[in-house]
Amino acid sequence: VGVSDPRQVKYLAEMAHLALAVMGVSDHEEAFRTQPPLFAHAYCTTSPLKLDTHPCNVLAEALRYRFPINFAPMPILGGTTPVTPAGSAVIATAEILGCITACSLIAPDAFYFATVISGEMDMKTTQICYATPAAILTDALLHQLFRFKYGIVLNVEPAYVEAKCPGIQAAFMKTYRQLALAAMVSAPLGIGLLDNGSAFSPTQAMLDLDMNRAIYGLGRGVVVDDETLCVELIEQLAFCEQEAYISTEHTLAHFRDVLWDTRYFDRTYRREMRYRHDEADRKLLDKADRDWRQLVERHVPPERDAAFMAELERITAAARAELSS
């Protein structure tokens, strides 16, 4: 949860206790430290080598409750950090380790981890760009350094791209960034964000889900066993003179798991002499837009226990009263 005022932290803690009670968790202290249902999410450093007053104030409150602590540098190659991935990694590493060292003196039993979102400065426009080789390599370098050298969790954020709306630029940048991070770090699921994380598009989210199903299918690899080798079936069908694979029970049993059934990309046969890219893109975007709207229309709010809702309202009312004063 993004926190704009240190006074919010205690109310987040109350909500977390309430959620843990509903979940039936007995050891709230351990749950707070490792897997709380909600917490103040990230403490963004300011490169080079600073953690500003506001995150420090929030951090001081969060440490009292032993929430997990996530330090998040955002090095900008050629801007706030050296233009080289290696040099920027030095700055980000110093920021993370310095923050963890200082906080460990206060709360040595807290769970510390990090997130990095590296970008580079476009020297023509001064825009910060994330879907670039140097930015992605900086993220990968830091992830592998902290994973294998320090044994500290360091996540990457895949969803930051410069594209401002769904379209060919967003499609390329998101796919490129996702596949590059999947090859060197992990396959995180970035859904719907555009304009460097400042805008959320539900239409883009539907397209991202479709694309990520393909990436997930690739990442699963190939299962090799008697069922997938299906040697007996191959011997039985031989040259497919009597029956084709499309009509077998084996295909029926596995095609949904193995094949990528895209929901948005055109796989129909050619029916026209000429196709316009703008019309094809519009059909795709319109379908994604309709789909998310239908999901919202069909959504049924979950039923909540009356006592739970009353306690939640008490907490939020107290927060409003204090924070508005």
Buried (B, 14 or more C-beta within 10 A) or exposed (E): EEBEEBBBBBBBBBBBBBBBEBEEBEEBEEBBBEEBBEBBBBBBBEBBBEBEEBBBBBBEBBBEBBBBBBBBBBBBBBBBBBBBBEBBBBBBBBBBBBBBEEBEEEBEEBBBBBBBBBBBBBEEEEEBBBBBEBBBBBBBBBBBBBBEEBEBBBBBBBBBBBBBEBBEBBBEBBBBBBBBBBEBBBBBEBBBBBBBBEEEBBBBBBBBBBBBBBBEEEEEEEEEEEEEEBEEBEEEBEEEEEEEEEEBEBBEEBEEEEEEEEBBEEEEEEEEEEEEEEEEBEEBBEBBBEBBEEEEEEEEEEEEEEEEEEBBEEBEEEBEEEEEE
